[in-house]
Amino acid sequence: MPTEFSVAGLTPYAAFAFGGLGLRLGLAFLADTVWFLCGAAHAAGVLVGHEARPSRDADGATTYLRYPVVEFRDTAGGAPTMTLNHGASGPPRFGPGREVALLHRPGDPAGVRIRCFIHLWLFPAMALGLGAWAVAFGLVWQAQAEG
């Protein structure tokens, strides 16, 4: 006897798909961070300010993200001033003149990152955590549906 189609029956499979995507993205972010760290050089830097860039949300409202601007000595002896790729919408946590520990690839000062959990590990941890949670949710849902 054929079973009836049920959207609720698709829930575990949607959770598995979402979880698998999250796990793959998390592993990609993790691999990128590990690859970066394997060849990264350490440098002491100084926060010289923040660059405000406009960002539009889905409703069309404009907010400004603030990106840290740092100056440091690279392995080639230069003193580049770089704007980091990670911005925040709130007020800056640190003001100009603050010393920060930096990591960069020798010969590529544009890829500089602040040596802290948020700039190195937050995205991999979030993606892996959400992916694992979604897979676990799908497994529990499927187990409850079967028995």
C-alpha positions as a Markdown table, in Angstrom:
| # | Residue | x | y | z |
|---|---|---|---|---|
| 1 | Met | 0.0 | 0.0 | 0.0 |
| 2 | Pro | 1.5 | 3.3 | -1.0 |
| 3 | Thr | 2.3 | 5.9 | 1.7 |
| 4 | Glu | 1.0 | 9.4 | 1.5 |
| 5 | Phe | 3.3 | 12.3 | 0.8 |
| 6 | Ser | 4.1 | 14.3 | 3.8 |
| 7 | Val | 6.2 | 17.5 | 4.1 |
| 8 | Ala | 7.1 | 16.5 | 7.6 |
| 9 | Gly | 8.7 | 13.3 | 6.2 |
| 10 | Leu | 11.1 | 15.5 | 4.3 |
| 11 | Thr | 12.3 | 17.3 | 7.4 |
| 12 | Pro | 15.2 | 15.0 | 8.2 |
| 13 | Tyr | 16.4 | 15.0 | 4.6 |
| 14 | Ala | 16.3 | 18.9 | 4.6 |
| 15 | Ala | 18.2 | 18.9 | 7.8 |
| 16 | Phe | 20.8 | 16.4 | 6.3 |
| 17 | Ala | 21.2 | 18.6 | 3.2 |
| 18 | Phe | 21.5 | 21.8 | 5.3 |
| 19 | Gly | 23.9 | 20.1 | 7.7 |
| 20 | Gly | 26.0 | 18.6 | 4.9 |
| 21 | Leu | 26.3 | 22.1 | 3.3 |
| 22 | Gly | 27.3 | 23.6 | 6.7 |
| 23 | Leu | 29.9 | 20.9 | 7.3 |
| 24 | Arg | 31.4 | 21.3 | 3.9 |
| 25 | Leu | 31.6 | 25.1 | 4.2 |
| 26 | Gly | 33.1 | 24.7 | 7.7 |
| 27 | Leu | 35.7 | 22.3 | 6.5 |
| 28 | Ala | 36.5 | 24.7 | 3.6 |
| 29 | Phe | 36.9 | 27.6 | 6.0 |
| 30 | Leu | 39.0 | 25.4 | 8.4 |
| 31 | Ala | 41.2 | 24.3 | 5.5 |
| 32 | Asp | 41.7 | 27.9 | 4.4 |
| 33 | Thr | 42.7 | 29.0 | 7.9 |
| 34 | Val | 45.1 | 26.1 | 8.4 |
| 35 | Trp | 46.6 | 26.7 | 5.0 |
| 36 | Phe | 47.0 | 30.4 | 5.8 |
| 37 | Leu | 48.6 | 29.6 | 9.2 |
| 38 | Cys | 51.1 | 27.1 | 7.7 |
| 39 | Gly | 52.8 | 29.9 | 5.8 |
| 40 | Ala | 52.0 | 32.9 | 7.8 |
| 41 | Ala | 54.6 | 35.3 | 9.3 |
| 42 | His | 54.0 | 37.0 | 12.6 |
| 43 | Ala | 54.2 | 40.8 | 12.8 |
| 44 | Ala | 53.4 | 43.4 | 15.4 |
| 45 | Gly | 51.1 | 46.1 | 14.1 |
| 46 | Val | 49.4 | 49.3 | 15.2 |
| 47 | Leu | 45.8 | 50.1 | 14.6 |
| 48 | Val | 45.8 | 53.5 | 12.8 |
| 49 | Gly | 42.1 | 53.9 | 12.4 |
| 50 | His | 38.9 | 52.5 | 10.8 |
| 51 | Glu | 37.6 | 52.8 | 7.3 |
| 52 | Ala | 33.8 | 53.1 | 7.1 |
| 53 | Arg | 32.1 | 51.5 | 4.1 |
| 54 | Pro | 28.4 | 51.6 | 3.3 |
| 55 | Ser | 26.4 | 48.4 | 3.3 |
| 56 | Arg | 22.7 | 48.0 | 2.2 |
| 57 | Asp | 20.4 | 45.6 | 3.9 |
| 58 | Ala | 17.4 | 43.8 | 2.2 |
| 59 | Asp | 15.1 | 46.8 | 2.9 |
| 60 | Gly | 17.5 | 49.2 | 1.2 |
| 61 | Ala | 18.6 | 50.9 | 4.5 |
| 62 | Thr | 22.3 | 51.9 | 4.5 |
| 63 | Thr | 24.5 | 51.1 | 7.5 |
| 64 | Tyr | 28.2 | 51.6 | 7.7 |
| 65 | Leu | 30.6 | 48.8 | 8.5 |
| 66 | Arg | 33.9 | 49.8 | 10.1 |
| 67 | Tyr | 37.1 | 48.0 | 8.9 |
| 68 | Pro | 40.3 | 48.2 | 11.0 |
| 69 | Val | 43.2 | 49.9 | 9.3 |
| 70 | Val | 46.6 | 48.6 | 10.5 |
| 71 | Glu | 50.2 | 49.5 | 9.9 |
| 72 | Phe | 53.0 | 46.9 | 10.3 |
| 73 | Arg | 56.4 | 45.8 | 9.2 |
| 74 | Asp | 56.4 | 42.9 | 6.8 |
| 75 | Thr | 59.1 | 40.3 | 6.3 |
| 76 | Ala | 60.5 | 42.4 | 3.3 |
| 77 | Gly | 61.1 | 45.3 | 5.6 |
| 78 | Gly | 58.2 | 47.5 | 4.2 |
| 79 | Ala | 55.7 | 49.2 | 6.4 |
| 80 | Pro | 52.4 | 48.8 | 4.6 |
| 81 | Thr | 49.1 | 50.2 | 5.8 |
| 82 | Met | 46.3 | 47.8 | 5.1 |
| 83 | Thr | 42.6 | 47.7 | 5.6 |
| 84 | Leu | 41.5 | 44.3 | 7.0 |
| 85 | Asn | 38.7 | 42.3 | 5.4 |
| 86 | His | 36.6 | 41.8 | 8.5 |
| 87 | Gly | 34.3 | 44.8 | 9.4 |
| 88 | Ala | 31.8 | 45.4 | 12.2 |
| 89 | Ser | 28.7 | 47.5 | 12.4 |
| 90 | Gly | 29.0 | 48.5 | 16.0 |
| 91 | Pro | 31.4 | 51.0 | 17.5 |
| 92 | Pro | 35.1 | 50.1 | 17.3 |
| 93 | Arg | 36.3 | 48.0 | 20.3 |
| 94 | Phe | 39.8 | 49.5 | 20.0 |
| 95 | Gly | 41.0 | 53.0 | 19.1 |
| 96 | Pro | 43.9 | 54.2 | 17.1 |
| 97 | Gly | 47.3 | 53.5 | 18.6 |
| 98 | Arg | 46.4 | 50.0 | 19.9 |
| 99 | Glu | 49.1 | 47.4 | 19.3 |
| 100 | Val | 47.8 | 44.2 | 17.6 |
| 101 | Ala | 49.4 | 40.9 | 16.8 |
| 102 | Leu | 49.1 | 40.2 | 13.1 |
| 103 | Leu | 49.7 | 37.3 | 10.7 |
| 104 | His | 50.4 | 37.7 | 7.0 |
| 105 | Arg | 51.8 | 35.7 | 4.1 |
| 106 | Pro | 55.3 | 36.8 | 3.2 |
| 107 | Gly | 55.1 | 38.7 | -0.1 |
| 108 | Asp | 51.3 | 39.3 | 0.3 |
| 109 | Pro | 50.7 | 41.9 | 2.9 |
| 110 | Ala | 47.1 | 42.5 | 1.6 |
| 111 | Gly | 46.0 | 39.2 | 3.2 |
| 112 | Val | 46.9 | 40.4 | 6.8 |
| 113 | Arg | 44.7 | 39.0 | 9.6 |
| 114 | Ile | 44.6 | 39.9 | 13.3 |
| 115 | Arg | 45.8 | 36.9 | 15.4 |
| 116 | Cys | 42.7 | 36.3 | 17.4 |
| 117 | Phe | 39.9 | 33.7 | 17.6 |
| 118 | Ile | 37.3 | 35.8 | 15.8 |
| 119 | His | 39.5 | 36.6 | 12.8 |
| 120 | Leu | 40.9 | 33.1 | 12.4 |
| 121 | Trp | 38.4 | 30.5 | 13.8 |
| 122 | Leu | 34.9 | 32.0 | 14.2 |
| 123 | Phe | 33.6 | 31.2 | 10.7 |
| 124 | Pro | 34.9 | 27.6 | 10.6 |
| 125 | Ala | 33.6 | 27.0 | 14.1 |
| 126 | Met | 30.1 | 28.5 | 13.3 |
| 127 | Ala | 29.7 | 26.6 | 10.1 |
| 128 | Leu | 30.9 | 23.3 | 11.5 |
| 129 | Gly | 28.7 | 23.8 | 14.6 |
| 130 | Leu | 25.6 | 24.6 | 12.7 |
| 131 | Gly | 26.2 | 21.8 | 10.2 |
| 132 | Ala | 26.7 | 19.3 | 13.0 |
| 133 | Trp | 23.6 | 20.6 | 14.8 |
| 134 | Ala | 21.5 | 20.2 | 11.7 |
| 135 | Val | 22.7 | 16.6 | 11.0 |
| 136 | Ala | 22.0 | 15.7 | 14.7 |
| 137 | Phe | 18.5 | 17.3 | 14.4 |
| 138 | Gly | 17.8 | 15.2 | 11.3 |
| 139 | Leu | 19.0 | 12.0 | 12.9 |
| 140 | Val | 16.8 | 12.6 | 16.0 |
| 141 | Trp | 13.8 | 13.5 | 13.9 |
| 142 | Gln | 14.3 | 10.4 | 11.7 |
| 143 | Ala | 14.7 | 8.1 | 14.7 |
| 144 | Gln | 11.5 | 9.5 | 16.3 |
| 145 | Ala | 9.6 | 9.1 | 13.1 |
| 146 | Glu | 10.7 | 5.5 | 12.7 |
| 147 | Gly | 10.0 | 4.3 | 16.2 |
